[in-house]
Amino acid sequence: VSPNESQSQLWRRISGSDLVNNALEGFNVSIIAYGQTGSGKTYTMFGPSKKGRLQRNSNEGLVQRMISQTFQGLELKRHNAPGMQF
């Protein structure tokens, strides 16, 4: 990850939407952050925080993006197949 790369650029580069769609189809999906202490792993996964609270904005991390898209995908599936149970 480049220090100049935005969270949304990273999301597109790792094909985050495809990962969520695969998970919704029943495949196992994992994202692992590794690196030296202080290299930005937490920021990449969770985005910026303010006073210990995560902020919803264009810099939100991968976890927030995945959760949001997962619920959107589930809602879409529920809308397209009303009898489907989760």
One Martini backbone bead per residue (centre of mass of N, CA, C, O) as a GRO file, in nm:
protein
   86
    1VAL     BB    1   0.095   0.037   0.024
    2SER     BB    2   0.055   0.357  -0.035
    3PRO     BB    3   0.067   0.662   0.127
    4ASN     BB    4  -0.111   0.798  -0.126
    5GLU     BB    5  -0.338   0.603  -0.080
    6SER     BB    6  -0.656   0.563  -0.069
    7GLN     BB    7  -0.913   0.387   0.050
    8SER     BB    8  -1.069   0.369  -0.222
    9GLN     BB    9  -0.831   0.269  -0.391
   10LEU     BB   10  -0.782   0.013  -0.232
   11TRP     BB   11  -1.060  -0.112  -0.267
   12ARG     BB   12  -1.031  -0.136  -0.576
   13ARG     BB   13  -0.760  -0.296  -0.590
   14ILE     BB   14  -0.887  -0.548  -0.412
   15SER     BB   15  -1.184  -0.594  -0.483
   16GLY     BB   16  -1.401  -0.562  -0.248
   17SER     BB   17  -1.674  -0.622  -0.386
   18ASP     BB   18  -1.598  -0.910  -0.473
   19LEU     BB   19  -1.554  -1.023  -0.191
   20VAL     BB   20  -1.842  -0.979  -0.092
   21ASN     BB   21  -1.987  -1.141  -0.312
   22ASN     BB   22  -1.848  -1.407  -0.244
   23ALA     BB   23  -1.954  -1.426   0.045
   24LEU     BB   24  -2.262  -1.421  -0.042
   25GLU     BB   25  -2.203  -1.707  -0.204
   26GLY     BB   26  -2.011  -1.879   0.029
   27PHE     BB   27  -1.733  -1.775   0.045
   28ASN     BB   28  -1.426  -1.745   0.164
   29VAL     BB   29  -1.299  -1.447   0.337
   30SER     BB   30  -0.982  -1.257   0.347
   31ILE     BB   31  -0.808  -1.002   0.540
   32ILE     BB   32  -0.462  -0.912   0.572
   33ALA     BB   33  -0.262  -0.738   0.808
   34TYR     BB   34   0.083  -0.648   0.762
   35GLY     BB   35   0.357  -0.529   0.971
   36GLN     BB   36   0.495  -0.279   1.101
   37THR     BB   37   0.503  -0.085   1.349
   38GLY     BB   38   0.324   0.198   1.239
   39SER     BB   39   0.224   0.136   0.919
   40GLY     BB   40  -0.124   0.121   0.905
   41LYS     BB   41  -0.320  -0.118   0.964
   42THR     BB   42  -0.554   0.007   1.125
   43TYR     BB   43  -0.623   0.230   0.925
   44THR     BB   44  -0.690   0.043   0.689
   45MET     BB   45  -0.919  -0.120   0.838
   46PHE     BB   46  -1.067   0.153   1.007
   47GLY     BB   47  -0.948   0.418   0.999
   48PRO     BB   48  -1.024   0.697   1.132
   49SER     BB   49  -1.007   0.854   1.455
   50LYS     BB   50  -1.211   1.004   1.727
   51LYS     BB   51  -1.194   0.956   2.039
   52GLY     BB   52  -1.233   0.632   1.970
   53ARG     BB   53  -1.406   0.697   1.711
   54LEU     BB   54  -1.554   0.614   1.437
   55GLN     BB   55  -1.563   0.747   1.107
   56ARG     BB   56  -1.787   0.859   0.862
   57ASN     BB   57  -1.615   0.839   0.548
   58SER     BB   58  -1.396   0.837   0.278
   59ASN     BB   59  -1.179   0.694   0.501
   60GLU     BB   60  -1.290   0.440   0.542
   61GLY     BB   61  -1.238   0.130   0.604
   62LEU     BB   62  -1.257  -0.196   0.516
   63VAL     BB   63  -1.458  -0.293   0.727
   64GLN     BB   64  -1.685  -0.087   0.676
   65ARG     BB   65  -1.721  -0.153   0.375
   66MET     BB   66  -1.793  -0.452   0.409
   67ILE     BB   67  -2.037  -0.423   0.591
   68SER     BB   68  -2.205  -0.237   0.415
   69GLN     BB   69  -2.208  -0.427   0.159
   70THR     BB   70  -2.334  -0.668   0.294
   71PHE     BB   71  -2.609  -0.538   0.369
   72GLN     BB   72  -2.678  -0.453   0.082
   73GLY     BB   73  -2.672  -0.741  -0.038
   74LEU     BB   74  -2.890  -0.862   0.147
   75GLU     BB   75  -3.116  -0.669   0.065
   76LEU     BB   76  -3.116  -0.744  -0.234
   77LYS     BB   77  -3.177  -1.044  -0.195
   78ARG     BB   78  -3.445  -1.000  -0.046
   79HIS     BB   79  -3.583  -0.842  -0.278
   80ASN     BB   80  -3.536  -1.074  -0.508
   81ALA     BB   81  -3.607  -1.298  -0.255
   82PRO     BB   82  -3.860  -1.302  -0.038
   83GLY     BB   83  -3.834  -1.619   0.069
   84MET     BB   84  -3.566  -1.573   0.180
   85GLN     BB   85  -3.348  -1.700   0.425
   86PHE     BB   86  -3.096  -1.609   0.697
   0.00000   0.00000   0.00000
